[in-house]
């Protein structure tokens, strides 16, 4: 059943919450929480109604794979776990980032058996593999979406260059015709002023459509040694 739980989720949130629910109900715990080194937490709040958790920096200070709170020496970690009603902490051996499974106390008030801790530690190994696989799939999806977005941008750039080229040709023709009309107006000052304004507007349009052409054009650079002093001057 635990293997089916691991394989039935396609999201990290669903996987962690599903495992926390399964462990909480199977062992009769007050709660179960999966905590990652970045502070992200998922879990089953159980009878407490809130997710019990402790500061990550406290967990990073210990190298123990399994922490049984009742067996800890008095200190900040034991105090924090006791206040959060956490009975056991087990390391999740994830490759991507460190994580921990925080198990609440048993509803029966009994202690955890060594056989239970061994089984839970083995389950944490399977869970860590499932988490790593999910993170790998998610990162692959993100990369694929980025590549698709880049392909779209490249297509848009090519389209923009094509449209700009198609617009530029009639602009050049219109400018030639306006210049010819301007030469034929002779003494018509107002007409020449209109021609001048029209040519200025066409120049602005031509500059605008030339920008995507320049951006899309493949450039070949020639590198040579330069005098930095001359450059600064």
N, C-alpha and C positions, 0 to 999 in steps of 0.2 A: 504493500500500500504506500509506503514511503517513497519508493521508486516512482510509482505512478504520480505522486504529488509533485515530485521534482520535474517530471517530463510533461506535465499538463499545463505549464505556464509559459507564456511567451514574453512576459515582462518581469523585471526585477521586483517591482512592487508586489505583483501577484504571487511570485514565487516565495518571497520572504514572508509575506503575510500568511500564505497557505501553509508553509512549514511551521510557522509560529502557532497557528491554530491547531495543527495536527499534534504537535508536541504538547501544547497546553492541555488539550483534551485527553490525550493518551496517558499522560503521566499524572493528571489531576492536579495541575499547578494553578497558582493564582494568576500567573501571566508568563509570557515569553517574549523576548525582544531580540531582534537582530540589529546590532549597532556596528557601523563602519567608522573607519578612522577619520573620515571627513565630517563626521557628526550626523550623517544620515541614519535614520532609524526606522525600522518597520517592526510590527509585532501584533500580539494579541493582548489586549488590556485585561481580559479576564474579569474577575470579580472586583478588581481595584478600580476599573473604569478609566485608568490612565496608563500610559506606557511607562513602566519603571526603567530608568536609565541612570547612568553615572557618568561623570566627566571622562572623556576619552584619554586625557593626559594621565589619569590614574591607572588606566589599563595598560598604557604604553610603558609604564614604569616596571611592569612585571613581565617575565619571560615564561611563566608557567602556562602550560597548555590547558590545564584544568584548575580552576580556583574554587575550592569549597569554602564558602564564607565562614562556616562554623569553625574551620580549622585554621583560619587566618589569625596572625598576631594582631593585637590591638593597634589600630592606626587609622589613617584617613580613608583607606580603601575599604576596610571592614566597616567603618562607620557609615560610609556612603551606601554600601551594599545593604546593610541592615536597615537603614532608613528607607531605602527603596524596596525593601522586602524581596531582595534577590538572594537566592540560596546558592546558585552555582553559576560560574562564568567559564565558558569554553571557547577557546580560540578557533576561529574559522580560517583555515590555511589557504586563503585566496591568493592568487598570484597578482591580481591587479591592485588590491589595497587590503590592508589588514581589517579584520572584522571579528566580532565576538557574538556568541549566543548567550544572552542573559536569561537564566531560568529563575522564575519566581519560586517562592516556597510552596511546598506541597499543601494542598487543602487539608490533608489528614494530619498535618503537623509532624509527620515522620521525616527522618533523614533520607538522603539519597543513598541507595545501595551502590557498591562498587561495580556490580554487573550493569546497573542502569547507566552509570557514567561511562563505562566502556562502550556500550551500545550507542549512547548519545554522541560520544567522540567520533565513532565510526560514521554515524549519520552526518556529523558536521563535515567530515571529509568529502562525502558525496555532495553535500549541499555546496561546499566551496567550489567543487568542480562544475556544478550546475550554474553557479553564479558567474564563474569565469567564462563559461560558454555563452551565457546570456550577454555579458558585457562585450564579448568578442563579436557576437552577432550584431549587437546594437552599434558598435563602432564601425562595423562593416557597412551597415545600413546608412549611417551618417556619412561615411566616405562616398558611397554610391550616390546619395542625394546631392552631395557637393559636386561630384563629377557631372551629374545630370544638369545641375544649375550652371556649371561652367560651360557645358555644351550649349545650353540655351543662350547664355550670354554671347558665346562665339557666333551662334547663328544670328542673333540680333545684330551683332556688329557687322556681320557680312551683309545682312539685309540693309542696314543703315548705309553702308558704303555703296551698295548697288543703287539705292534710292537717291543718295546724294549725287552719284554720277549721272543718273537720269535727269535730275533737276538741273544740274550744272550746265548741261548742253543747251537747253532752251534759254537759260539765263544769258549765256554768251551770245546767242543769236539775237535776243531782245536788246542787249546792250549795243550790238553793232547797228541794229536798225535805228535805235534812238540817237546814236551818234551821227548817223547819216541824216536823219531828220533834222537834227540840230544844225548841221552844216547848211541845210537848205533853207533854214528860217531867216538867215541873214540879219536884218534889222529888227526882228521881232524879239525884243528883250524879254517880255513876259513868257513867251513860248520857250526861249532858251533856258529861262529859270526853271520852268516846269521839267524840261528835259534833264537839267542838272540834278534836280531833286529826285527824279525817277532813277537816274543812273546811280545816285548815292544809295538809294534803297536797294537797288539790285546788287550793288557792291556788298552791302551788309548781308544780304541773303546768300551771296556767293561765298563770303567768308564763313558763314554759319555752316553751309553744306560742305565746305572744304575741310572742316575740323574732323568729322568722322572719317573722311577719306585719309587724312593724315594719320589718324589714330590707327586705322586698320592696315595702313601700308607697312609691309615688312621692311625693317631697316637693317642695313648692313653697316656695322661700325668698323672704322679703321682706327686702331689705337697707335699713337706715337708718343714718344717722350716729350714732355713739356717742362719749361722752366717755371717752377712754382712761384718764384719771385715775380716774374712778369705777369703770371696769372693773378696774383694778389694785387699787384698794382692796377 
